[in-house]
Amino acid sequence: MGEIEAVTRKWGNSLGIAIPKEIVDKEHLHENQKVIIEIKKAADIQKLKGLIHFKKPTQKIKDEMRAGW
């Protein structure tokens, strides 16, 4: 099954996405065919700031990683 990243667009009172031709061809899709779409909203990286807490300062972790390489 193909995976794509798409931008929603206004379509009447709804939102729609376009399936790229490469995926249409690869999956042998045609008009009026039922498909199952899994929706995963892209995470806003700014909202994740501060959610991860480390036991060590991040600089010390970075220094340890560099030393191990």
Distance bins in CASP14 RR format, pairs under 12 A and 6 or more apart:
PFRMAT RR
TARGET T0000
AUTHOR 0000-0000-0000
RMODE 2
METHOD distances of the structure
MODEL  1
1 19 0 0 0 0 0 1 0 0 0 0 0
1 23 0 0 0 0 1 0 0 0 0 0 0
1 26 0 0 0 0 1 0 0 0 0 0 0
1 27 1 0 0 1 0 0 0 0 0 0 0
1 28 0 0 0 0 0 1 0 0 0 0 0
1 29 0 0 0 0 0 1 0 0 0 0 0
1 35 0 0 0 0 1 0 0 0 0 0 0
1 36 0 0 0 0 1 0 0 0 0 0 0
1 37 0 0 0 0 0 1 0 0 0 0 0
1 38 0 0 0 0 1 0 0 0 0 0 0
2 19 0 0 0 0 1 0 0 0 0 0 0
2 20 0 0 0 0 1 0 0 0 0 0 0
2 22 0 0 0 0 1 0 0 0 0 0 0
2 23 1 0 1 0 0 0 0 0 0 0 0
2 24 0 0 0 0 0 1 0 0 0 0 0
2 25 0 0 0 0 0 1 0 0 0 0 0
2 26 1 0 0 1 0 0 0 0 0 0 0
2 27 1 0 0 1 0 0 0 0 0 0 0
2 28 0 0 0 0 0 1 0 0 0 0 0
2 29 0 0 0 0 0 1 0 0 0 0 0
2 35 0 0 0 0 0 1 0 0 0 0 0
2 36 0 0 0 0 0 1 0 0 0 0 0
2 37 0 0 0 0 0 1 0 0 0 0 0
2 38 0 0 0 0 0 1 0 0 0 0 0
3 19 0 0 0 0 0 1 0 0 0 0 0
3 20 0 0 0 0 0 1 0 0 0 0 0
3 22 0 0 0 0 0 1 0 0 0 0 0
3 23 0 0 0 0 1 0 0 0 0 0 0
3 26 0 0 0 0 0 1 0 0 0 0 0
3 27 0 0 0 0 0 1 0 0 0 0 0
3 37 0 0 0 0 0 1 0 0 0 0 0
3 38 0 0 0 0 1 0 0 0 0 0 0
3 40 0 0 0 0 1 0 0 0 0 0 0
4 17 0 0 0 0 1 0 0 0 0 0 0
4 18 0 0 0 0 1 0 0 0 0 0 0
4 19 1 0 0 1 0 0 0 0 0 0 0
4 20 1 0 0 1 0 0 0 0 0 0 0
4 21 0 0 0 0 0 1 0 0 0 0 0
4 22 0 0 0 0 1 0 0 0 0 0 0
4 23 1 0 1 0 0 0 0 0 0 0 0
4 24 0 0 0 0 0 1 0 0 0 0 0
4 26 0 0 0 0 0 1 0 0 0 0 0
4 27 0 0 0 0 0 1 0 0 0 0 0
4 37 0 0 0 0 1 0 0 0 0 0 0
4 38 0 0 0 0 0 1 0 0 0 0 0
4 40 0 0 0 0 0 1 0 0 0 0 0
5 17 0 0 0 0 1 0 0 0 0 0 0
5 18 0 0 0 0 0 1 0 0 0 0 0
5 19 0 0 0 0 0 1 0 0 0 0 0
5 20 0 0 0 0 1 0 0 0 0 0 0
5 23 0 0 0 0 0 1 0 0 0 0 0
5 40 0 0 0 0 1 0 0 0 0 0 0
5 41 0 0 0 0 0 1 0 0 0 0 0
5 42 1 0 0 1 0 0 0 0 0 0 0
6 15 0 0 0 0 0 1 0 0 0 0 0
6 16 0 0 0 0 1 0 0 0 0 0 0
6 17 1 0 1 0 0 0 0 0 0 0 0
6 18 1 0 0 1 0 0 0 0 0 0 0
6 19 1 0 0 1 0 0 0 0 0 0 0
6 20 0 0 0 0 1 0 0 0 0 0 0
6 23 0 0 0 0 0 1 0 0 0 0 0
6 37 0 0 0 0 1 0 0 0 0 0 0
6 39 0 0 0 0 0 1 0 0 0 0 0
6 40 0 0 0 0 0 1 0 0 0 0 0
6 41 0 0 0 0 0 1 0 0 0 0 0
6 42 0 0 0 0 0 1 0 0 0 0 0
7 15 0 0 0 0 1 0 0 0 0 0 0
7 16 0 0 0 0 1 0 0 0 0 0 0
7 17 1 0 0 1 0 0 0 0 0 0 0
7 18 0 0 0 0 1 0 0 0 0 0 0
7 20 0 0 0 0 0 1 0 0 0 0 0
7 42 0 0 0 0 1 0 0 0 0 0 0
8 14 0 0 0 0 1 0 0 0 0 0 0
8 15 1 0 1 0 0 0 0 0 0 0 0
8 16 1 0 1 0 0 0 0 0 0 0 0
8 17 1 0 1 0 0 0 0 0 0 0 0
8 18 0 0 0 0 0 1 0 0 0 0 0
8 37 0 0 0 0 0 1 0 0 0 0 0
8 39 0 0 0 0 0 1 0 0 0 0 0
8 41 0 0 0 0 0 1 0 0 0 0 0
8 42 0 0 0 0 0 1 0 0 0 0 0
9 15 1 0 0 1 0 0 0 0 0 0 0
9 16 1 0 1 0 0 0 0 0 0 0 0
9 17 1 0 0 1 0 0 0 0 0 0 0
9 18 1 0 0 1 0 0 0 0 0 0 0
10 16 1 0 0 1 0 0 0 0 0 0 0
10 17 0 0 0 0 0 1 0 0 0 0 0
11 17 0 0 0 0 1 0 0 0 0 0 0
11 18 0 0 0 0 0 1 0 0 0 0 0
15 39 0 0 0 0 0 1 0 0 0 0 0
16 37 0 0 0 0 0 1 0 0 0 0 0
16 39 0 0 0 0 0 1 0 0 0 0 0
17 23 0 0 0 0 0 1 0 0 0 0 0
17 35 0 0 0 0 0 1 0 0 0 0 0
17 37 0 0 0 0 1 0 0 0 0 0 0
17 39 0 0 0 0 1 0 0 0 0 0 0
18 24 0 0 0 0 1 0 0 0 0 0 0
18 29 0 0 0 0 0 1 0 0 0 0 0
19 25 0 0 0 0 0 1 0 0 0 0 0
19 26 0 0 0 0 0 1 0 0 0 0 0
19 27 0 0 0 0 1 0 0 0 0 0 0
19 29 1 0 0 1 0 0 0 0 0 0 0
19 30 0 0 0 0 0 1 0 0 0 0 0
19 31 0 0 0 0 0 1 0 0 0 0 0
19 33 0 0 0 0 0 1 0 0 0 0 0
19 35 0 0 0 0 1 0 0 0 0 0 0
19 37 0 0 0 0 1 0 0 0 0 0 0
20 26 0 0 0 0 1 0 0 0 0 0 0
20 27 0 0 0 0 0 1 0 0 0 0 0
20 29 0 0 0 0 0 1 0 0 0 0 0
21 27 0 0 0 0 0 1 0 0 0 0 0
21 29 0 0 0 0 1 0 0 0 0 0 0
22 29 0 0 0 0 0 1 0 0 0 0 0
23 29 1 0 0 1 0 0 0 0 0 0 0
23 35 0 0 0 0 0 1 0 0 0 0 0
23 37 0 0 0 0 0 1 0 0 0 0 0
24 30 0 0 0 0 1 0 0 0 0 0 0
24 31 0 0 0 0 0 1 0 0 0 0 0
24 33 0 0 0 0 0 1 0 0 0 0 0
24 35 0 0 0 0 0 1 0 0 0 0 0
27 33 0 0 0 0 1 0 0 0 0 0 0
27 35 0 0 0 0 1 0 0 0 0 0 0
27 36 0 0 0 0 0 1 0 0 0 0 0
27 37 0 0 0 0 0 1 0 0 0 0 0
28 35 0 0 0 0 0 1 0 0 0 0 0
29 35 1 0 0 1 0 0 0 0 0 0 0
29 36 0 0 0 0 0 1 0 0 0 0 0
29 37 0 0 0 0 0 1 0 0 0 0 0
41 47 0 0 0 0 0 1 0 0 0 0 0
42 48 0 0 0 0 0 1 0 0 0 0 0
43 49 0 0 0 0 0 1 0 0 0 0 0
43 51 0 0 0 0 0 1 0 0 0 0 0
44 51 0 0 0 0 0 1 0 0 0 0 0
45 51 0 0 0 0 0 1 0 0 0 0 0
45 52 0 0 0 0 0 1 0 0 0 0 0
50 58 0 0 0 0 0 1 0 0 0 0 0
52 58 0 0 0 0 1 0 0 0 0 0 0
52 61 0 0 0 0 0 1 0 0 0 0 0
54 60 0 0 0 0 1 0 0 0 0 0 0
54 61 1 0 0 1 0 0 0 0 0 0 0
54 62 0 0 0 0 0 1 0 0 0 0 0
54 64 0 0 0 0 0 1 0 0 0 0 0
55 61 0 0 0 0 1 0 0 0 0 0 0
56 62 0 0 0 0 1 0 0 0 0 0 0
56 63 0 0 0 0 1 0 0 0 0 0 0
56 64 0 0 0 0 1 0 0 0 0 0 0
56 65 0 0 0 0 0 1 0 0 0 0 0
57 63 0 0 0 0 1 0 0 0 0 0 0
57 64 0 0 0 0 0 1 0 0 0 0 0
58 64 0 0 0 0 0 1 0 0 0 0 0
58 65 0 0 0 0 0 1 0 0 0 0 0
59 65 0 0 0 0 0 1 0 0 0 0 0
59 66 0 0 0 0 0 1 0 0 0 0 0
60 66 0 0 0 0 0 1 0 0 0 0 0
60 67 0 0 0 0 0 1 0 0 0 0 0
61 67 0 0 0 0 0 1 0 0 0 0 0
61 68 0 0 0 0 0 1 0 0 0 0 0
62 68 0 0 0 0 0 1 0 0 0 0 0
62 69 0 0 0 0 0 1 0 0 0 0 0
63 69 0 0 0 0 0 1 0 0 0 0 0
END
